[in-house]
Amino acid sequence: TEMMRYLRKLASKDIALDRAMIPLGSCTMKLNAATEMLPITWREFANMHPFAPLDQAQGYQQLFEELEQMLCEATGFDAISLQPNAGSQGEYSGLLTIRKYLDSKGQGARDVCLIPASAHGTNPASAIMAGMRVIIVECDESGNIDVEDLRAKASEHTDSLAAFMVTYPSTHGVFEEAIIEICDIIHDNGGQVYMDGANMNAMVGIARPGKFGPDVSHLNLHKTFAIPHGGGGPGVGPIGVRSHLAPFLADHPVVEGVNPAAGSGETIGTIASAPWGSASILPISWSYMFMLKGHGLKRATEIAILNANYMAKRLNPHYPVLYTGRAGFVAHECVVDLRPIKESCGITNEDVAKRLIDYGFHAPTMSFPVVDTLMIEPTESESLYEIDRLCDALIQIREEIAAVERGEVEADNNVLTNAPHSHHLLFDEEWDKPYTRELAFFPVPELHDDKYWPPVGRVDNVHGDRHLICTCPTIDSYREAAE
């Protein structure tokens, strides 16, 4: 009983999805439904050893086959490898697959990987680990890949081009209109196209990357396909490939049949210790896809895009949306620009993020992909009520910022720079803030009925980063305990 209460006490300190939306951009913090989670608690799944004889794991074998089939159908690829344990490992696996394919064609000297300037940091890291040389392709002011720069660099390195890594929709939350032309340029110069599938939540049921140009892509099952990943894990990053790459996908030296397309040929080998990666959590994605079917997956994508565009339209008059497509729409997320606010009055995106805690919200993604911005991804899981609640909070925070801009409140001592406000301040007999307790703790009336109380107030991030305090027990403490 005490353990249960202790865990509940810890949970009350956190802003989780059971309390409010988690609008982290590029993270897809969607609902992880209990129905999807339940099977992983069953001993038949939970207690299976990764190297159990296959004739004793026939249920798992069926699950792998059906999940691979559903993922192939959703992506348009011909084969899936479930072995990679994360998106970054999927990138690495995909690039190794490309290199092995080129080796088989006598083109092992191809080692150049073109990567857009807007790419996620794992892209160049994966390319370097795969033994490639990274060359950056510029983006235009709208965040799209500069097609002419791509064409020039692909042509310049036509004899050594191995791959091009492209995130679609882009890291800026916009569909690259030239994606088919981009893929054609790479193929015409002898390279392969790797699509970063981090933003697949904007495509499932609507577009199939295996059919419009990419040769290989990883999928984040811990984002798009409902495996929970708050707190850093666990991740599953399978890769889908077109048929010419399938024979080179990962296999396993202990377990046969991991890559049925390999035959007697040489593959990339093993990139994870277990033959099918994090198999024990694959029932979550299987359940998600099996219950939604094709029409449900498409509907989820449509709602995710609709929610993001609704938020972008509501917020744009108050915080400019940095990137949109030609028609003025975003994909499944939007980047709002706070740089003009910082220039006008010194209020930063960190101040806004921490003030959101007072309103009961987890912060959006900060300063990615552009410094001093907020990236918001509502996903399909949120209701109109919850989306409006976040929009209303951000709009009201903009009014609080306006008061600073007008000089009505101090620039370095206000409700934003002091946020968040913990319950300890509520009971302070001496309230020395230049604003009311009501504004600090209850900026909107609904918080009187359901208020999240942060366990601590404003933390000096820079000081903490520069003055680490080791909390590990000393060697002497172990010696004393033994005595």
C-alpha positions, -999 to +999 in steps of 0.1 A: +000+000+000+028+024+009+046+017-024+014+024-043+010+057-025+046+066-030+043+060-068+012+081-068+030+109-050+058+108-076+033+109-104+016+140-090+048+159-096+047+152-133+028+167-162+019+136-181-006+128-208-032+117-182-033+153-170-028+175-202-016+173-238+022+170-244+027+194-274+064+185-280+071+190-316+089+163-336+079+138-308+043+127-316+032+123-280-001+106-289-023+084-267-009+050-257-042+033-252-046+008-224-060-017-249-028-016-268-006-018-237-024-047-220-009-076-241+027-068-231+017-077-195+007-112-205+033-137-195+032-154-230+047-121-244+065-107-213+084-139-203+096-151-237+134-152-240+148-136-272+166-168-280+139-193-272+136-220-299+113-208-327+090-238-324+083-225-288+076-190-300+052-195-329+029-168-316+057-142-317+066-154-352+030-148-364+031-113-347+063-104-365+050-115-399+017-097-395+033-065-382+058-065-411+029-070-436+009-041-421+040-019-421+047-028-457+011-020-466+013+014-448+046+024-463+047+008-498+080-008-491+087-045-500+104-057-469+107-046-432+135-053-407+123-051-371+157-054-356+167-017-350+160-005-315+156+032-322+152+057-350+189+065-349+198+028-351+173+025-380+192+053-398+225+035-392+210+002-404+195+018-435+227+034-445+247+002-440+221-016-462+227+010-489+265+006-486+262-032-488+240-030-519+265-007-536+293-031-527+274-059-544+273-038-575+310-031-575+304+005-564+319+003-530+338+035-536+306+055-534+308+071-500+292+106-502+260+112-482+242+145-490+222+158-461+200+190-459+210+218-435+176+213-418+183+177-409+180+162-374+214+158-358+213+121-359+214+121-397+250+132-401+260+112-371+246+080-386+263+087-420+297+092-403+292+059-384+284+042-416+317+053-431+303+081-453+315+116-461+288+142-452+281+171-476+255+196-467+227+208-490+213+242-484+177+251-477+158+282-489+141+308-467+109+287-465+128+258-451+126+237-482+156+219-498+173+241-524+168+219-554+193+236-575+220+233-548+211+196-545+213+191-583+247+208-584+262+188-555+247+155-568+263+162-602+296+172-587+298+139-568+281+118-593+309+092-592+310+090-554+274+097-544+260+069-521+229+084-505+208+114-498+190+116-464+157+135-465+131+140-437+096+140-451+076+160-441+106+182-434+120+190-399+103+223-403+069+207-404+062+212-441+057+188-470+085+192-495+067+199-528+097+188-548+102+154-531+097+134-563+121+156-582+146+153-553+145+115-554+149+115-592+180+137-590+197+113-566+188+082-586+200+099-618+234+103-602+237+067-590+227+073-553+200+058-531+174+079-511+171+074-474+139+089-459+139+098-423+105+086-411+104+106-379+073+125-393+055+095-407+025+105-385+016+130-413+016+103-440+001+070-428-029+061-450-023+092-473+011+087-489+034+056-492+071+066-493+080+033-510+060+044-540+072+080-545+110+077-545+127+067-513+146+034-513+147+030-475+132+046-445+130+040-408+098+041-388+095+052-352+071+028-337+075+046-305+060+077-321+038+070-351+026+036-340+018+042-304+046+027-283+051+051-253+084+068-252+081+095-225+112+096-203+135+085-230+124+050-241+120+024-252+124+029-289+118+007-319+131+019-353+124-007-380+134+001-415+114-005-447+132-011-480+124-016-517+130-051-530+166-045-543+178-037-508+159-065-490+187-092-493+210-070-474+189-063-443+201-074-409+201-110-400+214-129-369+242-154-363+223-174-338+187-174-350+178-184-386+151-167-407+155-132-394+160-120-430+142-144-453+153-125-484+190-129-476+194-165-489+231-173-490+242-138-497+261-114-474+240-090-453+249-061-430+250-086-402+235-078-368+229-043-355+211-053-322+216-081-298+182-096-301+171-110-335+138-090-337+150-060-315+126-050-287+102-077-295+083-076-262+068-042-270+059-049-306+024-061-295+016-025-289+021-014-325+004-046-338-027-038-316-027-002-327-026-011-364-049-041-362-076-022-344-075+010-366-072-008-399-064+012-430-093+036-427-086+043-391-049+050-397-058+074-425-083+091-402-057+095-375-034+112-400-061+135-412-069+146-377-033+151-368-028+174-398-061+192-391-052+198-355-018+212-364-032+236-390-060+247-366-034+256-340-012+274-366-041+295-378-052+304-342-017+312-330-003+330-361-018+364-353+000+363-319+032+342-327+042+341-364+043+306-378+078+303-393+073+278-420+043+269-442+037+253-476+029+274-507-008+273-498-001+285-462-006+251-445+017+231-423+019+193-420+014+177-386+033+203-365+042+240-366+071+262-355+061+295-339+087+323-339+095+340-306+126+358-318+108+392-324+095+390-288+130+384-274+143+414-294+114+437-283+114+430-246+139+402-236+112+376-229+126+342-242+110+310-253+122+295-220+101+321-201+070+312-222+077+275-218+079+278-180+049+301-178+029+274-196+036+252-165+015+276-144-013+270-169-010+233-165+009+224-197+040+207-206+062+229-228+065+225-266+099+217-281+122+246-276+148+260-301+144+232-325+148+233-354+154+270-351+168+288-320+143+308-300+112+291-314+086+267-301+077+236-321+041+223-314+027+189-324-008+182-311-012+148-327-046+132-335-052+123-299-063+157-286-098+170-286-108+205-298-113+215-262-078+206-252-063+223-283-083+254-276-071+253-240-035+254-251-041+281-277-060+302-251-031+298-227-005+309-253-026+338-264-031+350-228+007+346-223+012+368-253-009+395-235+014+391-205+043+397-228+026+427-243+025+443-209+063+439-207+067+454-241+045+484-231+067+490-200+038+484-177+057+457-157+094+452-151+113+434-178+133+412-154+107+408-126+074+397-139+050+368-141+070+352-170+105+356-158+096+342-124+076+313-137+067+286-128+052+294-094+053+265-069+029+260-040+056+271-016+051+307-027+014+305-022+018+303+015+045+329+018+034+355+043+055+381+025+045+383-011+071+405-028+062+400-064+049+430-085+018+411-095-010+393-077-010+357-064-041+352-085-023+360-117+007+339-107-012+307-097-046+310-113-043+329-146-074+312-159-106+303-139-106+266-147-074+262-127-095+266-095-110+232-101-080+214-115-046+229-108-011+213-114+014+224-088+051+223-100+073+208-072+099+235-077+100+271-090+124+287-115+156+268-119+188+285-132+195+262-161+229+277-170+242+276-134+231+239-131+248+230-164+280+246-153+281+235-117+273+198-116+269+183-082+278+146-080+252+127-059+270+093-061+281+078-027+318+082-020+341+052-019+345+058+018+308+054+024+310+019+009+339+011+032+320+024+063+289+004+053+310-028+051+325-022+085 
